[in-house]
Amino acid sequence: MNMKEEKKENYLTEGNVWKALVLFTAPFLIANLIQALYGAVDLAVIGRFCTAESVAAVSTGTQVTQIITSLITGLTMGATVIVGKYTGMKNEKAVGETIGTTLAVFGIVAGILTVLMPVCARPVLTALKTPAEAMAEAQTYVMICSMGIVFICGYNAVGAILRGCGDSVRPMIFTALSCVINMIGDVLFAGFLGLGVAGVAAATIIAQAVSMICAMVYLKRKHFVFDFRFRNFKIKGDRLKELAKVGIPVSLQECMVRVSFLYLLSVTNQMGVFAAAAVGIAGKYDVFAMLPATSAAGSLAAVTAQNYGAGKPKRAFQSLMAGTFFAFSVSLLFWMWAQFAPQTMIGVFSSDIRTVQEGIPFFRTCSYDYLAVSFVFCLNGYLNGRSKTFFTMVSVCFGALLLRMPLIYFVNTYMPGNLGAIGMIAPAVSGIMAVYTLAYVLMDGYKND
C-alpha cells in the first residue's frame, strides 16, 4: 500500500465535511470501544470469579498501568499529527522518515519503561493507599503487565501511524483481533484455570503481542509506505524534533490527568474496599461514556493535520463543529443511563450490594463529566492537529494539578466519605476548561499556521 495507492482513498481533505469525519471516526470509535473492552472484560471476569478484593486490585492496578498508556498516547498523537501533515502534503519521503523515527523512539521508550515499572510498582501502589487485602494481587497485575510494555508500545504506534495516513479501518481490525484473544484468555486463565488477577494480566499482554505482530506482517505484505525492516527503524533529527514538539506536551498532559485521577483513587481507597471497587467500576464507565469524545478528538487531530497540510484550515474548523456535535449527542445517552438507573451500570461488574450502594451517588454526579469532556476533548483534538500542543498541555495541567487535585483534597477534608460530592469535581473542572479553551479557539480563528 504505497502512496500512489493511498491517493485513491479519502485523505479527509475533499468532499462533504460531515461524511468524511463520520467515515473516519466510526472505525476509530469502534476500535476505541473494543480497546475499552480490555479493562472492562478483565474487571467483569474478576468480578464473577473472584472477590471484591480482587476487583479493587485490578481497578487499582489498571490505574497504574494507564500511566504507561498515557505516556504512549502522547507520543502516538505526535506520530498521527506529523504523519497526517505530510500525508496531506503528499510527501512520501517525509512520511517514511516520520514512521521510522516513531518506531525507533517507541523501541527505546519501551526498553526504559520495562526496566522501571517493576521497580516502581510497589511504591506507587503504596502511595495510592491500596487496601492491604488487595495489595499483593494489585502488585501481581502490574508486574505481569510490565512484561508486555514493548507490545503495548508497538501496538499503539502502528495504529497511530495508520490513522495519520487517513486509515482508521485497519487499526480497528487489529484491535478487534486483540480483544477477541484477550476475552478468550481472560475466561480461560481466570475462569477455568483459576489464575485470577495474574490470568487477566497475562491474557492482556498476549493479546496485544499477537495483534502487533499480525499488523506488521500484514502491512509488510501489502507494501505499506513504510517497509518494516530493522534497518529502516532510524531516528531522523528533523522528524524527531517535530514529534517531540507535538508528542511530549501531549504525553505530559495525559500523565498529569492520570496523576490527578490516581490521587482520587488514593482518597477513595482510604474509604474501604467497597468504595474503591465502586470508583474503579465508575472508571470503566468513564472510558466507555467518553469514547465518543476521545474518538472524535483523535479523529480531529488527524483530520485537522491533513487539512492544514493541504492548506484548508476552514475545513478543519468545520470538522471541529461536526465532531463536537457527534460526541455530545452520543455521550448524552450514557449520562441519562447514569441518572436514571446507576445500579444497573454497577451491576454489570459487581453483584455485591455494598459496592452498588456506595457507587450510586458517585455515578449520578460524576456522569456530568461525560457531557463536559465532549467539548474539552474535541477542542483539544483540533488544537493538537494544529500542533498547538503547548496550549493544551498548559490547559490540561492547570485543570489537573491546580483545580482537580485541590478540590479533591478540600472535599475529602470537609466532607469525608461523601462520594457524591467527590464525583462532582470532574465535571466542574471540565466545564471550566471547556469555557476558556473555546474562547482561545474562537480568538485564534482558523488561520493557516
DOKOL-281230 format. One record per residue: residue in one letter; x, y, z of N, C-alpha, C in turn. Coordinates in steps of 0.001 Angstrom, whole numbers, padded with zeros to 6 digits, always signed. Each point is the difference from the previous one (the first is absolute). Example, Ala and Ser with C-alpha at 12.3 -4.5 7.8 and 13.67 -1.06 7.14 Angstrom:
# residues 2
a+013190-005690+007800-000890+001190+000000+000900+001200+000000s-000350+001050-000720+000820+001190+000060-000770+001090+000730
END
This chain:
# residues 449
m+000861-001197+000000-000861+001197+000000+000891+001239+000000n+000437+000402-001215+000876+001166-000087-000811+001279-000125m+000693+001105-000117-000683+001295-000002-000890+000177-001224k+000383-000560-001132-000836+000122-001188-001322-000715+000196e+000074-001171+000625-001234-000726+000283-000847+000741+001019e+000651+000680+000957-000718+000733+001034-000765+001184-000591k+000437+000527-001147-000673+001147-000584-001430-000323-000403k-000271-001287-000189-001349-000406-000353-000931+000097+001201e+000551+000037+001204-000807+000018+001202-000328+001438+000404n-000932+000153+000906-000396+001314+000480+001062+000546+000937y+000656+001081-000392+001021+000614+000836-000593+000961+001016l-001318+000035+000082-000701+000830+000975+000043+001472-000354t+000456+000299-001209+000121+001400-000404-000953+000370-001131e-000824-000941-000427-000909+000256-001120-001419-000426+000364g-000985+000558-000716-001382-000430+000137-000701+000555+001220n-001135-000604+000322-000820+000444+001114+000714-000194+001338v+000035+001050+000816+000720-000042+001270-000582-001058+000939w-001330+000006+000141-000657-000941+000897+000270-001442-000425k-000129-000272-001273+000201-001355-000504+001436-000465+000245a+000963+000871-000311+001406-000356+000190+000303-000282+001469l-000522+000863+000896+000290-000162+001418-000655-001263+000550v-001255-000239-000378-000704-001181+000508+000655-001284-000501l+000345-000042-001288+000625-001199-000552+001348-000292+000652f+000714+001056+000383+001289-000201+000651-000163-000296+001485t-000978+000659+000638-000175-000144+001441-000652-001324+000380a-000911-000500-000826-000735-001224+000348+000931-001177+000289p+000957-000334-000881+000933-001077+000339+000861+000341+001217f+000359+001288+000149+000778+000453+001150-000791-000258+001283l-001297+000342-000030-000859-000208+001159-000136-001485+000320i-000197-000815-001020-000125-001443+000212+001300-000565+000571a+001133+000456-000529+001295-000464+000498+000185+000385+001466n-000364+001238+000355+000119+000438+001393-000962-000751+000900l-001191-000308-000537-000962-000785+000765+000550-001395+000285i+000572-000599-001022+000597-001325+000170+001164+000070+000980q+000809+001070-000140+001141+000179+000902-000471+000105+001444a-001093+000724+000197-000527+000171+001356-000479-001318+000588l-000360-000930-000875-000475-001299+000477+001099-000777+000726y+001263+000333-000285+001110-000660+000696-000199+000063+001507g+000035+001247+000496-000122+000182+001440-001348-000421+000527a-001056+000242-000798-001344-000351+000446-000154-001506+000146v+000490-000738-000975-000091-001464+000064+000844-000521+001156d+001197+000566+000163+000847-000396+001138-000773+000137+001306l-000618+001170+000183-000699+000276+001261-001255-000863+000134a-000717-000192-001114-001214-000808+000055+000316-001453+000351v+001047-000551-000608+000390-001384+000281+000433-000145+001450i+000799+000957+000476+000432-000035+001400-001200+000120+000928g-000953+000875-000356-001187+000182+000831-000841-001251+000095r+000005-000819-001047-000805-001217-000002+000697-001172+000690f+001300-000075-000148+000709-001178+000499+000783+000232+001295c+000167+001276+000369+000853+000293+001153-000743+000895+001007t+000745+000551+000955-000566+000771+001110+000031+001501-000277a-000626+000777+000916+000036+001468-000106+001430+000503+000113e+000828-000701+000776+001413+000381+000127+000714-000104-001349s-000342-001032-000762+000606-000168-001319-000469+001087-000965v-001278+000386+000114-000523+001095-000836+000751+001290+000307a+000192+000277+001281+000751+001202+000400+001438-000074-000491a+000582-001207+000024+001393-000179-000448+000136+000311-001484v-000931-000528-000814+000067+000223-001446-000294+001465-000339s-000987+000599+000674-000329+001403-000284+001163+000918+000373t+000672-000295+001108+001157+000807+000400+001195-000272-000904g+000244-001280-000278+001117-000357-000874-000157+000590-001383t-001237+000037-000501-000260+000582-001313+000341+001482-000022q-000309+000702+001092+000332+001422+000075+001510+000219-000116v+000783-000911+000594+001458+000118-000075+000480-000251-001422t-000499-001061-000631+000448-000305-001363-000449+001074-000989q-001070+000716+000333-000459+001065-000890+000934+001203+000010i+000876+000071+000986+001044+001034-000042+000857-000227-001239i+000337-001276-000239+000786-000352-001176-000795+000306-001265t-001263-000382+000001-000848+000259-001154-000095+001498-000282s-000081+000808+001053-000082+001453-000164+001261+000552-000651l+001148-000492+000432+001269+000432-000592+000053-000372-001474i-000415-001220-000308+000017-000482-001375-000983+000783-000864t-001152+000339+000574-001024+000728-000736+000529+001319-000536g+000766+000697+000801+000573+001263-000445+000929-000177-001178l+000847-001012+000095+000942-000249-001088-000725-000436-001272t-001051-000812+000162-000749-000423-001180-000735+001168-000640m-000467+000933+000825-000661+001177-000559+000980+000798-000858g+001237+000098+000460+001024+000673-000796+000177-000684-001342a+000018-001330+000007+000153-000751-001250-001188+000228-000922t-001210-000040+000555-001205+000202-000818+000005+001375-000662v+000331+001020+000769-000032+001373-000523+001063+000226-001067i+001235-000433+000270+001086+000245-000966-000183-000840-001257v-000359-001271+000168-000278-000834-001171-001171+000579-000783g-001032+000470+000711-001150+000597-000660+000368+001245-000786k+000856+000820+000577+000413+001226-000691+000701-000315-001318y+000956-000929+000050+000741-000324-001222-000835-000816-000991t-000987-000732+000523-000916-000697-000896-000844+001011-000760g-000481+001036+000721-000759+001066-000656+000841+000734-001034m+001298+000122+000247+000914+000645-000949+000450-000961-001097k-000338-001304+000189+000386-001068-000926+001515-000102-000138n+000687+000108+001130+001461-000114+000059+000356-001398+000519e+000155-000951-000921+000214-001398+000375+001302-000205+000766k+001036+000698-000374+001291-000154+000662-000097+000404+001478a-000639+001135+000266-000139+000476+001376-000885-000933+000817v-001026-000566-000646-000861-000951+000699+000816-001204+000457g+000813-000556-000905+000827-001156+000336+000994+000302+001109e+000629+001178-000062+000956+000384+001040-000687+000170+001356t-001203+000556-000013-000744+000186+001250-000360-001337+000622i-000425-000940-000823-000364-001329+000503+001216-000710+000577g+001119+000028-000719+001221-000644+000484+000466+000602+001315t-000057+001316+000106+000396+000678+001235-000939-000357+001139t-001293-000024-000293-000989-000344+001030+000250-001387+000574l+000189-000979-000862+000183-001376+000461+001306-000165+000769a+001047+000691-000435+001277-000076+000711-000113+000606+001401v-000677+001153+000088-000191+000662+001293-000833-000877+000928f-001042-000611-000540-000844-000868+000813+000772-001203+000523g+000913-000513-000797+000828-001116+000461+000852+000388+001198i+000574+001194-000057+000826+000484+001109-000850+000232+001245v-001139+000653-000189-000904+000274+001122-000456-001297+000656a-000335-000995-000822-000465-001289+000534+001074-000655+000853g+001246+000072-000446+001097-000588+000772+000172+000660+001355i-000071+001327+000015+000159+000741+001261-001139-000320+000971l-001229+000016-000510-001154-000237+000864-000042-001431+000529t+000463-000941-000800+000021-001399+000441+000914-000179+001199v+001066+000766+000038+000938-000073+001137-000577+000731+001218l-000628+001147-000217-000463+000834+001108-001245-000528+000708m-000951-000537-000744-001289-000355+000585+000087-001030+001129p+000753-001090-000142+000077-000952+001114+000580+000625+001270v+000905+000960-000175+000615+000661+001146-000991+000938+000683c-000833+000660-000802-000901+001028+000530-001360-000532+000420a-000324-001236-000342-001359-000513+000201-000474+000117+001445r+000728-000583+000929-000468+000008+001388-000023+001396+000615p+001040+000830-000196-000084+001361+000547-001206+000783-000517v-000323-000159-001284-001146+000719-000561-001299-000518+000605l-000132-001306+000122-001205-000590+000589-000152+000410+001462t+001113+000110+000692-000038+000440+001397-000448+001457+000085a+000531+000820-000902-000377+001415-000017-001483+000175-000312l-000583-000948-000717-001418+000060-000337-000902-000493+001115k+000622-000346+001134-000762-000505+001149-000832-001234-000382t+000610-000878-000784-000677-001231-000395-000385-000785+001249p-001263-000444+000104-000400-000778+001182+000948-001177+000234a+000346-000240+001245+000978-001039+000330-000395-001352-000566e-001303-000315+000050-000453-001297-000466+000071-000149-001519a+000192+001129-000714+000088-000042-001459+001422+000237-000508m+000939+000325+000879+001338+000403-000398+000741-001077-000793a+000029-001220+000480+000775-001060-000650-000486-000247-001431e-001316-000063-000177-000541-000257-001336+000197+001201-000921a-000105+001202+000526+000222+001191-000817+001438+000039-000502q+000945-000362+000872+001401-000019-000403+000235-001077-001059t-000628-001141+000155+000122-001066-000997-000490+000469-001361y-001135+000678-000010-000583+000506-001247+000968+000961-000696v+000541+000945+000747+000900+001000-000586+001289-000648-000502m+000554-000934+000773+001260-000635-000381-000143-000786-001300i-001091-000736-000138-000196-000785-001220-000233+000907-001198c-000827+001031+000169-000247+000942-001098+001283+000701-000438s+000909+000235+000930+001261+000670-000318+000840-000807-000979m-000171-001307+000017+000761-000867-000903-000432+000185-001448g-001163+000600-000220-000499+000168-001364+000034+001422-000505i+000793+000871+000630+000039+001401-000411+000445+000166-001450v+000938-000811-000454+000475+000110-001389-001140-000254-000979f-000899-000904+000362-001136-000289-000877-001032+001128+000053i-000173+000582+001183-000920+001141+000132+000487+001156-000867c+001315+000256+000040+000574+001091-000794-000164-000262-001497g+000393-001195-000440-000085-000324-001420-001422-000009-000512y-000888-000552+000795-001416-000107-000345-000615+001384-000208n+000283+000935+000903-000540+001356-000106+000686+000807-001089a+001287-000231-000225+000730+000752-001019-000525-000292-001395v-000223-001262-000308-000497-000371-001329-001369+000620-000253g-000888-000039+001003-001321+000597-000149+000071+001491-000242a+000879+000694+000727+000140+001451-000149+000513+000368-001388i+000942-000772-000486+000567+000259-001326-001061-000158-001084l-000772-001071+000095-001045-000239-000998-001047+001108+000010r-000393+000453+001191-000991+001075+000064+000552+001294-000583g+001284+000239+000206+000618+001175-000598-000032-000059-001523c+000050-001215-000548-000068-000194-001445-001435+000076-000523g-000960+000196+000918-001391+000094-000409-000728-001321+000025d+000580-001005+000661-000588-001343+000043-000398-000332+001433s-001296-000006+000270-000469-000372+001339-000622-001395+000020v-000087-000644-001161-000632-001317-000086+000944-001109+000462r+001226+000021-000500+000935-001071+000368+000324-000005+001498p+000214+001157+000642+000198-000035+001459-001186-000639+000721m-001211+000240-000504-001188-000607+000601+000066-001526-000109i+000423-000500-001152+000071-001447-000214+001025-000636+000935f+001170+000622+000103+001050-000555+000855-000396+000078+001478t-000714+001060+000363-000482+000121+001379-001044-001074+000305a-000866-000265-000969-001026-001041+000181+000651-001361+000217l+001031-000286-000768+000723-001257+000160+000565-000114+001407s+000602+001080+000464+000588+000010+001335-001050-000225+001079c-001156+000633-000169-001055-000113+001011-000554-001416+000079v-000195-000622-001142-000518-001374-000009+000962-000932+000737i+001283+000155-000293+001005-000835+000670+000006+000276+001499n-000140+001284+000362-000002+000374+001413-001184-000612+000746m-001187+000063-000600-001187-000549+000656+000114-001516+000187i+000485-000668-001037+000186-001448+000111+001007-000318+001103g+001091+000755+000029+001030-000209+001018-000508+000265+001404d-000813+001067+000171-000561+000313+001316-000816-001164+000553v-000922-000484-000821-000872-001097+000452+000803-001269+000245l+000963-000267-000884+000812-001216+000138+000887+000048+001232f+000775+001100+000124+000984+000082+001081-000637+000258+001370a-000906+001009+000045-000587+000370+001292-001161-000899+000391g-000809-000394-000997-001168-000813+000299+000301-001471+000165f+000437-000636-001088+000186-001449+000009+001274-000440+000716l+001078+000763-000157+001255-000392+000640+000162+000594+001398g-000874+000944+000365+000024+000568+001346+001207+000854+000313l+000567+000656-001011+001196+000818+000224-000336+001409+000475g-001264+000374-000017-000437+001280+000550+000646+001202-000648v+000482+000905+000833+000590+001257-000458+001180-000244-000938a+000833-000957+000325+001153-000312-000854-000461-000451-001379g-001098-000728-000048-000508-000495-001273-000464+001100-000929v-000753+000986+000529-000488+001073-000867+001151+000897-000464a+001009+000170+000821+001167+000793-000409+000746-000704-001129a+000202-001306+000134+000692-000767-001033-000782+000010-001308a-001315-000114+000092-000833+000007-001202+000139+001317-000759t+000110+001098+000723+000111+001317-000628+001278+000135-000812i+001132-000369+000562+001260+000190-000726+000137-000994-001158i-000535-001194+000163+000040-000965-001106-000823+000521-001176a-001164+000552+000302-000875+000521-001048+000661+001138-000765q+000628+000912+000708+000627+001139-000668+001229-000422-000798a+000712-000999+000484+001164-000499-000732-000418-000606-001332v-001026-000836+000038-000473-000642-001230-000503+001042-000993s-000748+000983+000485-000551+001034-000872+001111+000829-000643m+001005+000396+000777+001099+000803-000531+000746-000745-001098i+000307-001257+000251+000745-000789-000977-000816-000198-001273c-001282-000301+000152-000862-000189-001170-000106+001287-000820a-000089+001148+000664-000110+001277-000701+001243+000279-000842m+001163-000201+000586+001245+000280-000724+000193-000951-001174v-000315-001268+000208+000141-000985-001082-000960+000327-001139y-001247+000343+000343-000999+000323-001015+000421+001214-000818l+000417+001071+000670+000367+001226-000700+001232-000199-000873k+000918-000808+000469+001199-000278-000791-000381-000717-001293r-000910-000950+000092-000419-000752-001191-000835+000848-000957k-000648+001048+000534-000818+000879-000826+000792+001181-000560h+001336-000039+000177+000879+001057-000517-000399+001382+000502f-000136+000084+001318-000311+001264+000655+001082+001018-000328v-000317+001289+000157+000947+001062-000333+001309-000142+000770f-000041-000688+001149+001206-000250+000791+000287-001500+000013d+001258-000370-000276+000413-001407+000004+000483-000378+001400f-000725-000910+000649+000310-000367+001381+001231-000911+000053r+001154+000591-000254+001279-000684+000156+000830+000748+001025f+000805-000746+000725+000746+000591+001113+000861+001178-000446r+000581-000100-001193+000892+001071-000465-000744+001314-000265n-001313-000086-000144-000782+001213-000243-000466+000688+001279f+000258-000631+001141-000371+000588+001287+001105+000975+000406k+000016+001154-000646+001048+000988+000222-000592+001301+000521i+000740+000655+000880-000435+001291+000533+000582+001119-000854k-000884+000767-000618+000386+001169-000777-000169+001242+000873g+001055+000791+000086-000011+001151+000902-001170+000944-000186d-000277+000386-001249-001090+000950-000262-001352-000587+000376r-000196-001272-000329-001277-000652+000323-000143-000188+001508l+001100-000280+000668-000032-000165+001455-000419+001302+000673k+000514+001126-000496-000374+001298+000573-001489+000267-000177e-000526-000337-001174-001432+000219-000244-000851-000883+000911l+000402-001270+000117-000740-000923+000862+000039+000459+001454a+001184+000461+000420+000150+000451+001390-000840+001249+000262k-000032+000907-000970-000758+001252+000167-001481-000281+000215v-000530-000988-000710-001416-000337+000131-000230-001034+001095g+000813-001036+000009-000242-001147+000873+000294+000203+001469i+001111+000680+000317+000375+000151+001406-001035+000803+000790p-000474+001141-000510-001048+000704+000757-001259-000848+000211v-000393-000780-001018-001183-000842+000150+000268-001092+001039s+001195-000598-000035+000355-001014+000998-000055+000572+001403l+000551+001212+000156+000024+000628+001315-001418+000258+000499q-000851+000529-000870-001365+000306+000446-000763-001272+000324e+000202-001061-000790-000673-001268+000276+000451-000560+001348c+001291+000104+000262+000534-000507+001273-000523+000812+001184m-000119+001316-000170-000499+000829+001091-001462-000303+000308v-000778-000257-001046-001394-000411+000219-000029-001316+000760r+000887-000911-000393+000040-001303+000672+000415+000157+001455v+000955+000898+000269+000427+000242+001377-001158+000508+000837s-000799+000905-000570-001127+000540+000761-001032-001077+000306f-000210-000914-000941-000956-001077+000254+000588-001060+000937l+001312-000144-000023+000635-000887+000970-000147+000569+001417y+000058+001314+000093-000218+000626+001307-001428-000254+000467l-000960+000107-000928-001384-000333+000336-000101-001442+000480l+000701-000886-000677-000023-001417+000379+000578-000209+001395s+001083+000728+000307+000604-000147+001325-000959+000466+001094v-000792+001033-000309-000979+000501+000969-001125-001005+000197t-000551-000514-001096-001116-000939+000109+000450-001356+000546n+001256-000367-000234+000501-001262+000562-000028+000025+001523q+000186+001191+000579-000017+000122+001458-001417-000143+000566m-001003+000059-000878-001386-000146+000451-000424-001459+000119g+000878-000904-000386-000314-001413+000126-000084-000695-001346v-000012-001320+000042+000074-000794-001212-001259+000162-000857f-001165+000239+000606-001237+000129-000778-000032+001321-000768a+000427+001074+000647+000084+001293-000690+001038-000061-001112a+001130-000662+000290+001056-000133-001006-000499-000777-001206a-000746-001078+000254-000547-000803-001094-001011+000807-000811a-000858+000784+000674-001015+000804-000686+000638+001055-000895v+001023+000681+000519+000680+001029-000793+000767-000643-001153g+000559-001187+000231+000684-000720-001071-000954-000351-001129i-001200-000431+000360-001017-000319-001008-000422+001268-000742a-000165+001093+000735-000341+001280-000638+001068+000406-001007g+001255-000307+000329+001087+000311-000918-000132-000736-001321k-000506-001247+000063-000219-000747-001234-001095+000659-000834y-001050+000463+000656-001072+000668-000736+000450+001347-000548d+000910+000669+000699+000554+001239-000527+000590-000247-001385v+000732-001101-000107+000631-000325-001282-001056-000167-001084f-001047-000786+000288-001038-000254-000995-000801+001251-000317a-000425+000725+001040-000845+001171-000209+000737+001116-000721m+001307+000063+000191+000790+001046-000636+000584-000444-001342l-000292-001224-000410+000513-000485-001280-000388+000882-001180p-001257+000480-000074-000328+000897-001115+000900+001230-000031a+000275+000553+001184+000844+001196+000068+001455-000325-000319t+000530-001092+000578+001398-000348-000266+000200-000394-001457s-000975-000703-000569+000104-000411-001409-000078+001209-000921a-000954+000893+000275-000120+001205-000818+001257+000855+000119a+000564+000078+001216+001219+000799+000199+001171-000589-000773g+000156-001328+000064+001077-000644-000752-000182+000182-001495s-001233-000117-000462-000280+000205-001421+000285+001444-000403l-000413+000942+000851+000209+001409-000308+001479+000352-000106a+000834-000661+000810+001440+000254-000098+000515-000378-001384a-000418-001173-000493+000438-000442-001324-000623+000830-001113v-001313+000249+000114-000711+000790-001018+000562+001410-000083t+000209+000627+001154+000536+001363+000027+001412+000046-000565a+000841-000982+000384+001379-000032-000499+000023-000118-001518q-000832-000898-000554-000009-000159-001454-000521+001242-000708n-001046+000623+000541-000565+001174-000660+000916+001209+000099y+000700+000146+001103+000977+001089+000084+001181-000273-000918g+000381-001283-000106+001062-000354-000943-000402+000293-001433a-001306-000139-000291-000514+000257-001347-000402+001460-000203g+000196+000844+001045-000344+001414-000117-001492+000281+000072k-000733-000781+000810-001450+000161+000122-000407+000150+001467p+000395+001109+000647-000303+000171+001424-001491+000152+000296k-000751+000610-000913-001432+000186+000251-000712-001344+000074r+000392-000929-000829-000589-001337+000010+000298-000707+001325a+001183+000217+000535+000361-000600+001287-000909+000537+001108f-000274+001307-000033-000879+000608+001009-001423-000536-000114q-000466-000205-001210-001324-000579-000204-000060-001428+000564s+001091-000722-000131+000063-001357+000540-000075+000020+001524l+000592+001016+000610-000072+000146+001458-001451+000113+000458m-000781+000833-000658-001392+000167+000397-000796-001287-000196a+000253-000699-001092-000704-001255-000259+000374-001058+001030g+001295-000090+000318+000460-000991+000966-000540+000237+001396t-000083+001267+000401-000512+000323+001329-001480-000354+000119f-000760+000295-001033-001430-000339+000009-000193-001511+000115f+000784-000756-000753-000094-001460+000040+000334-000528+001394a+001106+000466+000582+000452-000487+001308-001031+000292+001085f-000526+001217+000015-000969+000376+001028-001281-000826-000110s-000463-000211-001212-001261-000716-000210+000066-001423+000532v+001102-000689-000254+000120-001390+000449+000254-000077+001502s+000836+000892+000526+000292-000006+001434-001237+000282+000839l-000939+000730-000580-001243+000316+000691-000761-001275+000399l+000093-001041-000795-000686-001264+000302+000565-000644+001261f+001320+000031+000153+000626-000568+001199-000376+000819+001239w-000059+001315-000167-000384+000860+001120-001403-000347+000482m-000916-000223-000931-001366-000349+000358-000058-001340+000735w+000799-000957-000432+000052-001298+000669+000467+000160+001445a+001055+000791+000183+000547+000203+001344-000979+000736+000908q-000835+000864-000568-000953+000744+000820-001193-000850+000424f-000472-000845-000896-001254-000709+000254+000169-001448+000478a+001135-000632-000279+000175-001399+000434+001462-000318+000288p+000635+000754+000909+001422-000248+000274+000276-001380+000569q-000977-000566+000740+000211-001311+000596+000189-001081-001065t-000636+000179-001162+000177-000992-001068+001388+000109-000625m+000555+001199-000015+001363+000176-000515+001001-000713+000893i-000131+000192+001299+000922-000626+000951-000188-001506-000012g-001254-000455-000142-000299-001422+000036+000625-000797-001121v+000394+000658-001077+000671-000700-001093+001334-000571+000470f+000663+000722+000913+001333-000397+000443+000032-000632+001382s-001002+000261+000810+000006-000555+001353-001424-000178+000511s-000253-001155+000621-001312-000258+000597+000011+000266+001498d+001136+000502+000506+000126+000278+001435-000879+001200+000379i-000912-000195+000955-000968+001038+000368+000686+001248+000535r+001023-000174+000838+000698+001153+000577+000675+000836-001086t+000589-000673-000985+000658+000710-001093-001009+000822-000793v-001183-000586-000262-001055+000711-000730-000465+001218+000791q-000232-000160+001293-000469+001100+000840+001014+001136+000057e+001280-000351+000131+001048+001022+000050+000098+000753-001327g-000248-000712-001103+000246+000580-001319-001089+000894-000546i-001258-000185+000413-001114+000743-000599+000179+001521+000060p+000272+000612+001158+000154+001467+000013+001192+000485-000813f+001062-000790-000024+001182+000382-000775-000316-000007-001495f-000704-001029-000461-000350-000093-001415-000874+001174-000433r-000951+000374+000843-000946+001058-000389+000694+001363-000155t+001008+000266+000797+000680+001297-000117+001135-000021-001020c+000819-001036+000020+001155-000019-000907-000427-000112-001459s-001221-000491-000263-000450-000180-001380-000187+001319-000742y-000099+001121+000700-000083+001297-000683+001287+000280-000777d+001067-000677+000395+001263+000180-000715-000071-000580-001401y-000867-000993-000222-000154-000570-001334-000348+001095-001015l-000819+000956+000439-000442+001075-000886+001074+001076-000146a+000606+000368+001121+000978+001094-000022+001226-000336-000845v+000476-001249+000105+001222-000344-000736-000239-000079-001504s-001252-000082-000428-000269+000008-001435+000550+001272-000636f-000121+001109+000725+000531+001264-000497+001511+000086+000198v+000468-000361+001187+001432+000122+000298+000835-000871-000924f-000361-001265-000134+000792-000929-000804+000034+000412-001467c-001161+000368-000548-000042+000355-001416+000796+001273-000283l-000134+000983+000879+000783+001220-000168+001498-000286+000075n+000396-000844+000947+001418-000346+000124+000486-000823-001190g-000857-000903-000513+000383-000775-001175+000259+000888-001205y-000870+000982-000178+000173+000972-001088+001305+000784+000169l+000259+000457+001211+001229+000756+000256+001236-000875-000146n-000084-001264+000426+001134-000915-000175+000300-000195-001485g-001051-000091-000813+000198-000155-001439+000685+001195-000629r-000145+001157+000636+000679+001209-000475+001382+000164+000649s+000425-001024+000728+001298-000010+000707+000064+001030+001116k-001153+000438+000487-000044+000953+001108-000095-000764+001323t+000932-000911+000169-000052-000861+001176+000528+000689+001254f+000707+001116-000162+000464+000708+001201-001200+000569+000759f-000956+000566-000744-001199+000522+000660-000771-001129+000688t-000216-001104-000712-000770-001093+000597+000727-000587+001202m+001335-000022-000053+000771-000492+001139-000216+000887+001224v+000139+001318-000173-000187+000929+001111-001435-000089+000528s-000956-000080-000914-001403-000064+000389-000306-001250+000823v+000431-001149-000502-000306-001262+000680+000739-000102+001336c+001248+000443+000031+000754-000041+001256-000632+000934+001039f-000455+001152-000453-000693+000927+000902-001246-000661+000583g-000789-000621-000862-001216-000652+000463+000268-001141+000961a+001043-000788-000304+000287-001181+000821+000649+000364+001332l+001009+000866-000057+000824+000256+001191-000506+001161+000858l-000554+001022-000628-000402+001191+000751-001504+000083+000266l-000767-000848-000677-001442-000021+000256-000453-001333+000593r+000207-001093-000739-000568-001280+000422+000582-000500+001323m+001323-000039+000114+000610-000552+001208-000299+000833+001249p+000118+001346-000047-000359+000785+001188-001475-000160+000391l-000884-000118-000985-001420-000179+000305-000263-001364+000656i+000701-001015-000468-000140-001324+000627+000442+000066+001461y+001126+000675+000227+000505+000141+001377-001013+000750+000864f-000553+001083-000545-000950+000820+000754-001248-000810+000366v-000565-000688-000978-001224-000771+000244+000269-001147+000967n+001130-000668-000176+000321-001127+000885+000244+000467+001433t+000505+001217+000154+000292+000532+001337-001275+000455+000718y-000864+000710-000735-001170+000606+000641-001292-000807-000192m+000010-000945-000939-001156-000888-000195+000486-001439-000154p+000717-000517+000990+000606-001330-000125-001041-001087-000243g+000345-000894-000917-000888-001115-000294-001150+000320-000922n-000098+001241-000479-001112+000413-000867+000379-000239-001467l-000301-001201-000498+000364-000333-001371-000768+000839-001020g-001225+000383+000330-000773+000832-000909+000664+001339-000246a+000509+000621+001066+000692+001291-000136+001315-000158-000760i+000722-001073+000269+001255-000247-000711-000254-000209-001486g-001108-000677-000317-000331-000248-001398-000305+001256-000786m-000398+001084+000673-000350+001238-000683+001226+000815-000405i+001167-000356+000525+001210+000786-000258+000407-000059-001473a+000037-001192-000578+000446-000146-001394-000840+000815-000977p-001337-000068+000038-000768+000818-000944+000160+001498+000225a+000196+000417+001250+000197+001424+000270+001293+000488-000649v+001055-000775+000148+001297+000368-000584-000076-000012-001528s-000612-001034-000567-000124-000085-001458-000807+001165-000560g-001026+000423+000738-000798+001132-000443+000815+001279-000080i+000819+000238+001008+000870+001188-000003+000976-000058-001175m+000596-001170-000216+000963-000161-001096-000661+000212-001355a-001232-000484-000145-000703+000150-001274-000201+001470-000349v-000318+000806+001009-000278+001423-000242+001247+000726-000501y+001129-000159+000703+001169+000779-000426+000663-000578-001260t-000144-001307-000236+000558-000577-001226-000794+000458-001215l-001327+000040+000118-000834+000497-001094+000323+001461-000289a+000196+000786+001048+000352+001415-000190+001308+000134-000772y+000971-000836+000324+001300+000030-000688-000159-000349-001478v-000765-001050-000286-000205-000429-001389-000687+001095-000815l-001021+000615+000577-000734+001037-000715+000857+001244-000237m+000810+000353+000979+000879+001162-000165+001100-000265-001018d+000467-001227-000033+001087-000355-000918-000497-000157-001430g-001301-000359-000140-000553-000169-001338+000531-001233-000698y-000213-000066-001315+000497-001165-000737+001002+000451-001076k+000926+000820+000454+001046+000452-000917+000920-001151-000346n+000650+000115-001125+000914-001053-000465+001347+000165+000681d+000303-000918+000970+001231+000140+000798+001247-000163-000852
END
